Amino acid sequence: MKERAINLISKSEALSLLCNKTTGHWSLIKFVLSIPLIVTSSVMCVMNSFESETNQTMRLANIIVNAVSVLV
């Protein structure tokens, strides 16, 4: 029975290490895939702020929405 418990503990440790490595791997992939979204939103925010439309309220709303999107 003691041998079986030791075997179970070693398997649990191996599974724990594997789960930790998997979490780190997918976290990195998620971070790398979110970078283009952040860059695109930032560029859109800057472009909307330089746009010369006559509708000032729409321009201001675009800037605010894009800035909030970048921060989120």
Summary of the structure (lengths in Angstrom):
residues: 72
radius of gyration: 24.3
end to end distance: 52.8
largest distance: 80.9
contacts: 145
relative contact order: 0.08
helix: 90%
strand: 0%
